[in-house]
Amino acid sequence: MKSLFDIEVWYEIFITIKKNKLRSFLTSFSIAWGIFMLMILLGSGNGLQNGAKKEFQGDALNTIWVWTRTTSKAYDGYPKGRRIKLQNEDFHIIKNEIANIDQLSANYYMGATPFAYKNETGSYSIFCCYPATKTIDKIDMLEGRFLNDLDIKLKRKVIVISKKVKESLFKRENALSKYIIIKNVPFKVVGVADDKNDETSPMIPFTTYQSIFQKTNRIHNLSLTTKQISLAESETLEQEIRNRMAHKHHFDPTDTRALGTYNNYASFQRTMKIFIGIKLFIWLIGFGTLMAGIVGVSNIMLIIVKERTKEIGIRKALGAKPFSIIALILQESIFLTITAGFIGMLFGAGTMKLVQLIMESMQVDSSFFVDPTVDMRVAISATIMLVIAGLIAGYIPARKAAKVSPIEALRYE
């Protein structure tokens, strides 16, 4: 009996493939195309999922934002259409009376405000906040320091500027310890923060803003992080804040128009669930495409057995064992499947890598489509799965061929 890896067997296989070039090509193409499309679909799905994750990574995952608007329901004798306003007292209530809060900041946004340094001028929005903002918004410092508790307590006139503001006002000059004039008030630069998508605004202590510019205790919004990031705990804390503010400001706790909240972790979980569904859909389509290739292999094996019936009869008449007949047919099936699957895998992975390189070279804004590559372990697993399926598809006609009696095979037309 000839070995499964006998060079003469391989020679026979290549002769058969060469005689049936078109048939072998179409069979191989269907398999390669199935793997290729699976790689493209998985890569695209990963790119979208990575983009979604990147959007959430801009802030701490366990972040909740709170802001107020106008009531849409009458409640406890108060009419609807009433404007709710957050104040300093609300900040202290949430900080001191609600558990499981890690970081907390009261925030206020100043619109376009004139900046001046020597002969350089510019207009920038200012973010007035607490030191907790550094953790909540994941701010990276390039130079100097961020705002601290003493800045808040002493109402210091200090400012943290972004890299973009530094380059505009200071050019190549060192900005630290220099003074920027804002509405005729000098602010000392204590730090330079890295830009987040060119949206990082200059930041000053919240208490300094209220003391110099606002002269009131108005808050635009509150931002906070939780000590735990489980979904249930996060949503419970969010509801507790809503109930506490509803009690203080006399509005219906179910009135989402009166108090707006955004739970970053809950949104992240919902988004990831959507991508689980998308991945299942991708695998369903990919599996269907692979099945088409497997069916093609099975059909080709049936045709090969039919064409070589007389040859199989002669082999059996000369003493060939059933295993050698099965091995001969299976080896051709395995060869076509592995070769085509490997080619499809390489082209699929190469195409997604090429897309990534083109986007990087063209500096395309890909915030919603990041790193569209496929884990090679997944690609190899899919190829192995295809090989196994190809073995099963080839075994059925091979087993049928092995059972044919030599006399019947020799009589076959």
C-alpha positions in Angstrom: 0.0 0.0 0.0 1.3 3.4 -0.9 1.8 5.9 1.8 -0.4 8.9 2.1 2.7 11.0 1.5 4.1 9.0 -1.3 5.6 11.3 -4.0 3.9 9.2 -6.7 0.5 9.8 -5.2 1.2 13.6 -5.2 2.3 13.3 -8.8 -1.0 11.6 -9.6 -2.9 14.4 -7.9 -1.1 17.1 -9.8 -1.7 15.3 -13.1 -5.4 15.1 -12.3 -5.5 18.8 -11.4 -3.6 19.7 -14.6 -6.0 17.7 -16.7 -9.0 19.5 -15.2 -7.6 23.1 -14.8 -10.9 24.9 -15.0 -12.7 22.6 -12.6 -9.9 22.7 -10.1 -9.6 26.5 -10.4 -13.3 27.1 -9.9 -13.4 24.7 -6.9 -10.3 26.4 -5.3 -11.7 29.9 -6.1 -15.0 29.1 -4.2 -13.0 28.0 -1.2 -10.6 31.0 -1.3 -13.4 33.4 -1.8 -15.3 32.0 1.2 -12.2 32.6 3.5 -11.5 35.9 1.8 -15.0 37.2 2.4 -15.0 36.0 6.0 -11.7 37.9 6.6 -13.1 41.1 5.1 -16.3 40.8 7.1 -14.5 40.1 10.4 -12.0 42.8 9.7 -14.7 45.4 9.0 -16.6 44.4 12.1 -13.5 44.7 14.2 -12.7 48.1 12.7 -16.2 49.4 13.6 -16.0 47.9 17.1 -12.5 49.3 17.8 -13.8 52.7 16.6 -16.7 52.6 19.0 -14.4 51.6 21.8 -12.1 54.5 21.0 -15.0 56.9 21.2 -15.8 55.7 24.7 -12.1 55.7 25.8 -12.0 59.5 25.5 -13.4 59.7 29.0 -13.3 57.4 32.0 -15.6 54.4 31.3 -17.4 54.7 34.7 -18.4 58.4 34.1 -21.8 59.9 34.6 -22.8 63.5 33.4 -25.6 65.4 35.0 -27.3 68.6 33.7 -30.6 70.4 34.0 -33.2 71.7 31.6 -36.9 72.6 31.7 -39.6 70.6 33.4 -42.1 68.9 31.1 -44.5 67.8 33.9 -46.3 69.6 36.7 -45.3 68.4 40.1 -46.1 69.1 43.7 -47.9 72.3 42.9 -45.2 73.5 40.6 -46.1 74.1 36.9 -44.4 72.6 33.9 -42.0 74.7 31.8 -40.0 75.6 34.9 -36.2 76.0 34.4 -34.1 73.9 36.8 -30.7 75.3 37.6 -27.8 73.5 39.3 -26.0 75.4 42.0 -23.0 75.0 44.3 -25.2 73.4 47.0 -26.1 70.6 44.6 -22.4 69.8 44.1 -21.9 69.5 47.9 -25.1 67.4 48.3 -24.0 64.9 45.8 -20.4 64.9 47.1 -21.4 64.4 50.8 -24.7 62.6 50.7 -24.4 60.1 47.9 -22.1 57.0 48.3 -20.0 55.2 45.8 -18.8 58.4 44.0 -15.1 58.4 43.3 -14.3 61.7 41.5 -16.7 64.7 41.1 -16.4 68.0 39.3 -18.7 71.0 38.9 -18.3 72.6 35.5 -19.1 75.8 33.6 -18.3 76.7 30.0 -17.3 80.2 29.0 -17.9 80.9 25.4 -15.4 82.5 23.0 -13.2 84.6 25.3 -10.3 86.9 24.2 -6.8 85.8 25.2 -3.7 87.9 24.9 0.0 87.3 25.4 2.4 90.1 24.4 1.4 90.8 20.8 -0.4 87.6 20.3 -4.1 87.3 20.6 -6.8 84.6 20.2 -10.3 83.7 21.2 -11.0 80.4 23.0 -13.7 78.8 25.0 -12.8 78.2 28.7 -13.7 75.1 30.7 -14.1 76.0 34.4 -13.8 72.8 36.5 -12.4 71.0 39.6 -9.1 68.9 39.7 -11.2 65.7 39.3 -11.6 66.6 35.6 -8.1 65.3 34.9 -9.3 61.7 35.9 -12.8 62.0 34.5 -11.8 63.3 31.1 -8.5 61.4 31.0 -6.4 64.5 30.4 -2.7 63.9 29.7 -0.3 66.6 30.7 2.6 67.5 28.4 4.2 70.1 30.6 3.7 71.4 34.2 0.7 70.3 36.3 -3.0 70.2 36.3 -5.3 72.2 38.6 -5.2 71.2 42.3 -7.2 71.5 45.5 -5.3 74.6 46.6 -6.1 76.3 43.4 -9.8 75.7 44.2 -9.6 76.7 47.8 -7.5 79.9 47.3 -9.3 80.8 44.0 -6.0 81.1 42.3 -5.8 82.8 38.9 -4.1 79.9 37.2 -4.8 78.2 33.8 -4.0 75.0 32.1 -3.8 75.5 28.3 -3.9 73.0 25.5 -1.0 72.3 23.1 -2.9 74.1 20.3 -3.3 77.3 22.4 0.4 77.1 23.4 1.5 76.9 19.8 -0.8 79.8 18.8 0.1 82.3 21.6 3.6 81.3 22.7 5.0 79.8 19.4 8.2 78.1 20.5 8.5 80.0 23.7 8.1 78.2 27.1 4.6 78.9 28.3 5.0 77.7 32.0 4.8 80.5 34.6 3.9 83.1 31.9 0.8 85.2 32.2 -2.2 85.3 29.8 -4.5 88.2 29.9 -8.2 87.1 30.0 -10.7 90.0 30.1 -8.0 92.2 31.7 -7.2 89.6 34.3 -3.8 87.9 34.3 -3.8 84.1 34.6 -0.6 82.2 35.2 0.1 79.2 33.0 0.8 76.2 35.2 0.4 73.4 32.7 0.0 72.4 29.1 -2.4 69.5 28.3 -2.4 67.2 25.3 -5.2 67.9 22.8 -8.0 65.4 22.5 -9.1 65.6 18.9 -8.2 69.3 19.0 -11.1 69.9 21.4 -9.3 70.5 24.7 -10.2 73.9 26.0 -8.1 76.0 28.4 -9.1 75.2 32.0 -9.3 77.4 35.0 -10.4 76.7 38.6 -14.2 76.6 39.0 -14.1 78.8 42.1 -11.9 81.4 40.4 -14.4 81.7 37.6 -17.3 82.2 40.0 -15.3 84.7 42.0 -14.0 86.9 39.1 -16.4 86.5 36.2 -19.8 85.0 37.3 -20.4 86.5 40.8 -23.0 83.8 41.3 -23.1 80.1 42.2 -24.4 78.7 38.9 -23.2 75.3 37.6 -23.6 74.2 34.0 -23.2 70.5 34.7 -21.7 67.9 37.0 -19.4 65.1 36.0 -18.4 62.2 38.2 -16.9 58.7 38.2 -18.2 55.8 40.3 -16.1 53.6 42.6 -17.5 50.4 40.9 -18.2 50.0 37.2 -20.8 47.2 37.2 -23.8 48.2 35.2 -26.3 47.6 38.0 -24.4 49.7 40.5 -23.8 52.5 37.9 -27.5 52.7 37.0 -28.5 52.6 40.7 -26.2 55.5 41.4 -27.6 57.4 38.4 -31.1 57.0 39.7 -30.1 58.0 43.2 -28.7 61.3 41.9 -31.9 61.9 39.9 -34.1 61.3 43.0 -32.0 63.5 45.2 -32.0 66.4 42.7 -35.8 65.9 42.1 -36.4 66.2 45.8 -34.3 69.4 46.2 -35.6 71.2 43.1 -39.2 69.9 43.3 -39.7 68.1 40.0 -40.9 64.6 39.0 -38.1 62.1 39.3 -39.4 60.5 36.1 -39.2 63.8 34.2 -36.1 63.3 32.0 -36.6 66.7 30.5 -36.0 68.4 33.9 -32.7 66.5 34.6 -30.6 65.0 31.9 -28.0 62.3 32.6 -25.6 60.3 30.5 -24.2 57.1 31.8 -21.0 56.3 29.8 -20.8 52.7 31.1 -24.4 51.9 30.3 -24.0 53.3 26.8 -20.8 51.3 26.3 -22.5 48.1 27.4 -25.4 48.7 25.0 -23.0 49.4 22.1 -21.0 46.3 22.7 -24.2 44.2 22.7 -25.0 45.6 19.3 -21.6 44.5 18.1 -22.1 41.0 19.5 -25.2 40.8 17.2 -23.2 42.2 14.3 -20.5 39.6 14.8 -23.0 36.8 14.9 -24.5 38.1 11.7 -21.0 38.3 10.1 -20.2 34.7 11.1 -23.6 33.6 9.8 -22.9 35.1 6.4 -19.3 33.9 6.4 -20.4 30.4 7.4 -22.8 30.4 4.5 -20.1 31.5 2.1 -17.8 28.7 3.4 -20.5 26.1 3.1 -20.9 27.0 -0.6 -17.2 26.2 -1.0 -17.5 23.0 0.9 -20.5 21.9 -1.2 -18.3 22.7 -4.3 -15.5 20.4 -3.0 -18.0 17.6 -2.3 -19.5 17.9 -5.8 -16.1 17.8 -7.4 -15.1 14.8 -5.4 -18.3 13.0 -6.6 -17.4 13.8 -10.2 -13.8 12.6 -9.6 -15.0 9.3 -8.2 -17.4 8.9 -11.2 -14.6 9.7 -13.7 -12.1 7.3 -12.1 -14.5 4.4 -11.4 -12.7 2.1 -13.8 -9.3 3.1 -12.5 -10.5 2.4 -8.9 -11.7 -1.0 -10.1 -8.3 -1.8 -11.6 -6.6 -0.7 -8.4 -8.8 -2.9 -6.3 -8.3 -5.8 -8.7 -4.5 -5.4 -8.3 -4.9 -5.6 -4.5 -5.4 -2.0 -3.4 -6.8 -1.7 0.1 -9.9 0.4 0.7 -7.8 2.8 2.9 -5.5 3.6 -0.1 -8.5 4.4 -2.3 -9.9 6.7 0.4 -6.5 8.3 1.1 -6.0 9.0 -2.6 -9.3 10.9 -3.0 -9.0 12.6 0.4 -5.5 13.8 -0.3 -6.7 15.7 -3.4 -9.6 17.2 -1.4 -7.3 18.2 1.4 -4.7 19.7 -1.0 -7.3 21.9 -2.8 -8.9 23.0 0.5 -5.7 23.9 2.3 -4.1 25.7 -0.6 -7.2 27.7 -1.5 -8.0 28.4 2.2 -4.5 29.7 2.8 -4.5 31.9 -0.3 -7.9 33.3 0.8 -6.6 33.9 4.3 -3.5 35.8 3.0 -5.4 37.9 0.6 -8.1 38.8 3.2 -5.6 39.7 5.9 -3.5 41.6 3.3 -6.5 43.5 2.1 -7.5 44.7 5.5 -3.9 45.6 6.4 -3.7 47.6 3.1 -6.9 49.5 3.9 -5.4 50.4 7.3 -2.1 51.6 5.7 -3.9 53.6 3.1 -6.1 55.3 5.7 -3.0 56.1 7.8 -1.0 57.4 4.8 -3.9 59.6 3.6 -4.5 60.8 7.2 -8.1 59.9 6.9 -10.2 60.7 10.0 -10.9 57.1 11.0 -12.4 57.7 14.5 -15.2 55.3 13.7 -13.1 52.7 11.9 -9.9 51.8 13.7 -7.5 48.9 13.1 -9.6 46.8 10.8 -7.5 43.7 11.2 -8.4 40.1 12.0 -6.9 38.0 14.8 -4.8 35.4 12.9 -5.9 32.8 15.4 -9.4 33.3 14.2 -8.3 33.2 10.6 -6.3 29.9 11.1 -9.2 28.4 13.1 -11.6 29.2 10.2 -9.2 27.6 7.7 -8.8 24.5 9.9 -12.6 24.3 10.2 -12.8 24.5 6.4 -10.1 21.7 6.0 -12.1 19.5 8.4 -15.3 20.2 6.5 -13.4 19.5 3.2 -12.3 16.1 4.7 -15.8 15.2 5.5 -17.0 16.4 2.1 -14.3 14.3 0.4 -14.8 11.3 2.7 -18.3 10.6 1.6 -17.5 10.0 -2.1 -14.2 8.4 -1.2 -15.9 5.8 1.1 -18.4 5.1 -1.7 -15.5 4.5 -4.1 -13.8 2.2 -1.7 -17.0 0.0 -1.5 -17.2 -0.5 -5.3 -16.4 -4.1 -6.3 -13.7 -4.5 -9.0 -16.1 -6.3 -11.4 -18.7 -3.5 -11.2 -16.1 -0.8 -11.6 -14.6 -2.5 -14.7 -18.0 -2.7 -16.3 -18.8 0.9 -15.6 -19.3 3.2 -18.7 
